[in-house]
Amino acid sequence: MNNSSNSSLQDYQAWPIFMLAFIRLFYVSIFERALSNYLYFTIEIRESTLGLISSVGALTYIISPVLGQMLTKKIGMRNALILNSMLTPLLSGAQILYSAPWFLIICRIGIGLTMGLFWPNCLYLLSKWQQVSTAKKSKKNFALFNFSWNSGFIAGLLVGFMWAFSWSDYLTMIISWTLSFLLIPVSFFITKDSKKSPVSETKVIYQTEDPLSHLDIKEDLLINSHTPMIVFPILFSWLGIMHLAISKSIFMFGYPIILKAFDSPSYLTYLVQAGIQFTQLIGLTLINSMKVYTRKIASVLSILGLSIMAVTIVFIGNILYISIVIMCVGLLLGFIHGTSMKIMLEYGTAKNSTKYSIRNEILVGIGFGVTPIIAGYVAEVNVYYNYMYIIIVGLFLFISLLYISRNVKRNFIEKKFYR
């Protein structure tokens, strides 16, 4: 990198990226929950239609990062983020004005496409700035970015709960939509692109709207060269992350349907979803401090634990119990997520390739995208049939993951990596 380019990068401002991540997740967490509640509890659309509307954005996001990077190469990262910040309020607001399913699907396809201009560019900017930052500052940037979207998502759901409890889902949706306009002024504070630093296709990193992915991918790839998690077969990661996405989709999609069956208020969905995210964050934090063999045990037992929790939901017909159990599910999801993502990251480090992160996000997109469609049709027959999937497949995966990771033993790992 030449001096002029290096000088330009050293003048970067990271705080607009943190603010954009916080505002986007704060607004999205409220708006998406309020829209789903309004459609299901007020307009009373069918479960199958709700599943299709809920999934189309995630399905579109499977291809939108690639399309987004093609446009970014033409207009630059800063302009791409500004464009996204302008299109987001427009497409979100359109969903408030007209609630016909076909129109909502078109809007959400548009939102899924515009996400390809947002997350990959935020992550790429953080990675690019890392090249001219100290290791300490780079780690701080990624930590603040992770904190921004995590705190925005959880805080948004808690605020949304209070608004929906005090007023209604429809008014909550309108108020949260107005917050999306804050993205526009903040986006103009992003540092202008350096002419010497074009976007590289090999550095495209994906991120779903749901705060599932571990966003400090480039930090691990460039700084951490110690990769003990590659003792796991990569299939362990793929099966774990796929089951995570499908199970989480079922728990979150099915809860409003159960609430309605019990004639319970819709505002509880905000609180329970916030609980899932908070306990998942705890699980992620705990798993990162564990050693390799302990991560294996925690993640495998968590898959078994999800099956056991699903059994209790099917047989214990108490809405308070179901609400508490679903909030606690996040802890087990965090263990599975942390282990699966760490395996993927370290394979990327060892092989010096982004193909593992890309395949990971495709699996996440399929899991979160396809599951609500199927779950919606199943729920029209019996909502509890969806939990039978978690029970049966979870038991199968419990045995399968124990088998494929049979060589991941405590003594071998400690001798190889912790001497």
C-alpha angles and dihedrals in degrees: 000000000000125000097257092051091045091050091050092052092048089060093061123132112216098183096080089060090051091049093047091051092049096046094045095051093040092054096037095050091055098038096048093047093045093047093051092047092048093050095046105034101031108026090028100215118180120274092242091054091047090051092052093048091047095051105042095081093053092046091051091050090065088077103019097085090060092047090043093054091051089057092041091058088058101044104023132247096275093052091045091055091046090050091050091050090054097045095046097068091042095054094040094049092050089063090060094053099052125023102187107135095233091052093047090051091053091049092049092049086055091050091049090053094048090053086069086069094050120043099035091049094047090051094044092052091052090049093048093048088051088068091066098033131086116254089252094052093044092052090048091052093053092044091052091047092052090046091049098058095035093051091042092054097046095040090048093055092049092050090045089054091055093047094047091045091051099039127358142291091255094054090043089054092052094048093048090049091058088056090061089071088070087074091071102062093039092053091060090064092064112116113261116255120266112237089220096058112066121180112271119217091213091063099054109132123189130219129180122223089245105079094243106119122084098242101200091081097131091045090060094042096051104031109027112064095165106102113175092149091074087082083083118080109249087237087071089062095045095049092045096050093044093051089046093055094045095044094047090049091052095048093047097040094046098048098074089048091053090046091054091048089055092045089240123153118270094228090077088075091071092053096046094047090050088051092053092051094046095050090044089055089051090051092050091050093049096045092053090061094051127096121246099265092044089053089055092052093044095050096044093047089047091059089052089046092055089055092050092049090049089053092054091049090054095048103033109068099194118120094206091053092046091050093052094045093050091051090052091050088079092071092060091043088054092055092050092043095048094049096044094046093046091053090051093047094050093047086055090051095047094045094037090229139124093207091097094056091046093051089046092055092047089056090047091050092049092047096049093035104047100033099069090051092054093038091053093057092043091050091058087064098037126331091213091063087075090062090054087068091057090048098048100036091041092057090047092050092046090060094039096051092047088054099046091046094045091116092056096096130164098236094048094049095046092051093047102041110014104046 
